[in-house]
Amino acid sequence: MSTSAESETQEETETTPGPGKPATVRAERESAGASAVFTATLVLLVFLALFGRRIFGGLFTDEGMRTWATMFVGVVVQATPFLVLGVLLSAALTAFVPASFFAKALPKNPALAVPVASVSGAVLPGCECASVPVSAALMNRGVTPAAALAFLLSAPAINPVVLASTAVAFPGRPMVPVARLTASLLVSVLIGWLFLLRGKSASWLKPPAQRHAEGTPKFEVFRSSVLHDFLHAGGFMVLGGAVAATLNVVVPREWIGGVAGNTLVSALLLGLLAVIVAICSEADAFVAASLTQFSLTARLAFMVVGPVVDVKLIALQAGTYGPRFAVRFAPATFVVAILSSLLVGWWLL
């Protein structure tokens, strides 16, 4: 019994974070191994995206396969620069801008802090993966949870990198980025106020843990943030490009035509697709632009839902705030995002 207790104590000691120390030795090894595998996979996928058609040109005898390869390469190549820029800027802000800055900048009144936090999401260019730890840091620094959650939803959706990529993906349609900005702000404010009304003292919101140990050097925070966000977001971006190309080539046109003719059904379908494929917000506009069979309103739903609720975000939120939070927060966010997209699409598009 004593040996078992000592073993458990030793394991607990190894997994207890301390200043300047990694959270666990085991987690560090697993993270390094997962990063190596993920990096190799990502490099292979990007290599195939860039050079696959040239290498396997003889195999693309079918016109559909050629169309698939062209669309896949186009989505990945167009989106990658925005992804890299967003990850670098997000990591820099996470590492070098203290969370206390946002706490001091927000109004003391929680109801007013929610829209201000939503608008301030524009200063965090980056993947939605980065918004979860930043929102957790805001809560740890005393920001009201409703405002921190509003920031979590708006940051990956309304920042300049995302809006610029949306404008590039939809040339000649200036109202598309405007509609995306409007609908995303509406989602973040409504969810923030809803949480303020219904979950202010909710027991199902677990206090967030720190992503980085206190005392971690800023450049180490920057390096680890870049590595984490790029590895995760890059792989999902490539997957999203493959899914979009497949939908355009494999799914019969008459099926899509029947679904695309109904705005509500097509918006729900693309919203669910955004949840499943979990594309980074810097890249999702190029995938949405390639889904030409659907209306602009349905594609707007794809771009509004993706940055606020997808499978990787649900997992991140469950790990940060607890599963009881995630099972309430994700469905509510999805419904509000779909309704906001339909309303703003009807108004502006």
N, C-alpha and C positions, 0 to 999 in steps of 0.2 A: 504493500500500500504506500509506503513511504517513497519507494522508487517511482511509482506512478505519479505521486503528488509532486515529487521533485521534477519529473519530466514535464508535467503540465506547467509547473512554475517556470521552468526554463523556457518552454515554448511561449508562454505568455510574456516573459521578459523580452524574448526576441521579437515579438510582434508588437511591443509597445513603443510608439514613436517617441523620440526625444529630440532636443534641439540639435540641429545639424546632422541628425542620423536618419537613415532610411527607415520607413515604417516597419519593414520586416526583411530579414535576409532571404527568406523563401520567396516573398513577393518580388523582391528585386531580381532573383534568378529567373523566376517565371516570366517577369516582365521583359527581361533581356532576351529570353528565348522566344517569347511571342513576338517581340519587336523584330528579331532577326528573320523569323519565318514570314511575318507580315511584310517586311521590307523586300525580301526576295520575291514574294508573290506580287507585290505592287510593281516592282521593277519589271518583272516578266510581263505583267498585263500591259503596262505602259509601252514596253518594247513592242509587243504584238500590236498594240493600237497604232503605233507609229510606223512600223515596218512589216506588219503581218501581211498586208496586201501584196507587197513586193515579193516577200518570201514565198507566200502560198498563192501567188497569182494564178498559177496553173490550175488550182483547185476551184477557183471561183468561176466556174463555167456557167452557172446559173445566174440569171440577171438579179434575182432576189438576193443572192449571197453577195454579189457585188454592191448592191444598194446597201445591204446591212453593213458591210465593211466600210463603205464610204461614210455612212452616217455615224458609225461608231467612232471612227478616227476623227471626224469633224467635231463631235461633241467633246471628246477628250482633249484634243489639241486646243480648242477654243477656251475651254474652261480652266485648264491647268494654270495659266498665269494668274488668273483671279484667285484661284485657290491658294497658290503660294503667297501672293501678296496679303491675302486675308489672314493666313496663318501667322506670317511674320509680324504683322501689325497687332494682331490679337495677343501674341506671346509677349511682345514688347510692352503693351499696356498692362497685361497681367503681372509682369515682372517688375516694372518700373513705376507704375502709378499706384500709390497706396489706396486701399479700399476706403480708408478714412476720408479721402478726398470726396468720394461720392456721398458718404454719410453727411458731411458738412454742407454739401451743395443742395441736399434735398430739404424741402419744407418740413417743419415739425408736424404739421397736420397730415395724418396718414392719407386722407382722401385727396389732398393736393399733391402729396408725394408720389402717388401712383402715376398720374399723367406726366409729371416731371421726370420720373424714372424711366417711363416709356420713351420719351423724347431723347433722354440722355443715352439711350441705347445706341444712338448713332455714333457715339465716340468709341465703340468697341468693334472695329472691323474684325471679323473672324467667324469661324465655324460655330455652330450651335453647341458643339462639345465644350468650347471654351466658356460659354455663357453660364453653364451649370456651376463650375467651381467659382466663377466670379460672383454669381448671385449668392452662393454659400458664404463667400468671404464678406459680402455686404451684410448678411444676417449676423455673422460673427462680430461685425463692427458696430452693431446696433441699429442697422436700417430695418424698418418695419418689414415683415415678411411679404406683405402685399406689394410693396414697392419693389422689393428684390425680385419677386416673381414676375412683375411687369417688366422689369429690366431684362430678366432671363428670356422672356418671349420676344421682346423688341430688338435686342442687340443683334442677333444673327439675321434679322429680316429687314432692317431699315438702315444699316450702315452704308457708307458711301461705296464700298467695294461691291456689295450686293446690288445696289441700285445701278451702279455703272455697268456691271455685268448684265443686268436685265436690259438696260438700254442698248447694249451691244448685241444681245441675243435677239432683240425685237427692233431692228432698224426701221425707221420710218413710222414707228408707233410710240410717240412720246407719252401717251396716256397709260401705257402698260406699267412703266416704273412708278408713275404717279398713283395708279390704282393699287399697286403692290404696297407702296408706302402707306397709303390711306388705310387699306384693309388690315395690314399688319399692326399699325398703331391702334386701330379700333379693337383688335383682338387682345392686345396686351393691356389696354386700359380696362376693358370690360372684365377680363379675367382677374385683374388686380382688384377691382372694386368688388367683384363677386367673392373673392377670397376674403376681402375686408369685411364683408357682410356675413359670410357663412363660416369662415374658418379662422377668424381672428384669434380665438383661443382653442383651436383644434388640437386635440391630443394626438391626431394621426400625423402631424408634421414633426418628424424627428429632427432635433437640432443637427445641423450639418457639421461634419468633421472637416478639419483643415486638409486641403489637398497636398500642401507642402508643409513640412515641419518648420516651426518657428526657427529663425536663424539661418535658413537655407540661403546661400548666396544668390543674389539677383540674377546673375548670369546663368547659374544652374537652373533656376526657375524658368528663365527664358529658353534655355536649351531643351529642357524636358518638355516644356509646353509645345515648342515647335515640333519635336519628335512625336509627341502623343497626338497632336491635332492633325499633323500631316499624314501620319500612318493610318489613322482611323478615317479621316475625311477622304484621302486619296483613293483608298480602296473602294469606298462607297461611291465615289464619283465614277470610277471605272465601271462598277457594277450598274450604276444608273444609266450610263451611256449604252451598255449592252442591252439592258431591259428596254430602253426607248427604241433602239434600232430593231430589236426583235418584235416589238409591238407594231412598228411601222411596216414590217415585212411579212410577219407570220400571220397576224390576225386578219381574217378576211375583211375586205372593205365593206361588205354589206353588213357585217356584224357591228363594225365601228360606226357605220352610218346610222344604224338603228339606235345605238346608244347615244352617239354624239348629237342626235337630233333633240334629245331631251336634256335641257340645261341642268336640271336638278340631279338626274341620274348620272350624267357625265361628270358633274362636279364631285359627286360622291365617289365615283369610280376613280378619278384622278387623285382625289384626296386620300383614298385608301392606298393607291399606288405610291403616293408620296410617303405614307407611313411605312410601307414595306421596304421600298428601295433605299430610303434613308440617305438621300444625296445631300452633300454639303450645300449650304445656302449660297456659296459663291459660284456653284456650278449648276444648280438646278434650273436656272433660267434657260440654259442652252438645251437641256433635256426637254423642258416645256415647249420651247420654240420648235423643236423637232416633231412634236405631236400635232401636226397640222390638221389632222382629221377632226380635232376637237375645237370647240369655240374658245374665244379668248377668255371668257368668264370661267370655263372649266379649267383652262390652263392657269388662270390666276389662282384658282383653288389649289392646284398642285403646288404653286410657289408660296402660297400663304400657309398651307398646312405643314409642308415639309420642315421649315425652320422651327416650328413650335411643338410638333408632336410626330415622332417617328420611333422605330423600334430601338434605335440606339439611345435616343433621348429618354425613352421610358425606362430603359435599363439604368442610365446614368442618374435619373431622378430617383428611381427606387433605391439605388445605392447611396445616394446623397441624403435624401429626405425620408426614406423608408418606403416599403411596398404599399402601405396603407395610403400614403400620400399619392403615389403614382396611379393607383387604380381609380382614384377620384379625379385627379388633376388632368390626366391624359384624355379621358372621354369628354370632359367638359370643354377642354381646349379644342378638341377636334370639332365638336358641334358648333362652338362659337366661330371657329375659323371658317367652316363651310358657310354658315349664315352670313358672316361678314363678307366673304368672297362673292356670294350671290348678290348681296345688296350693293356693294361697291362696283361689281362688274355691270350690274344693271344700270347703275348711275353714270359710270365713267366710260364703260366700254361698249 
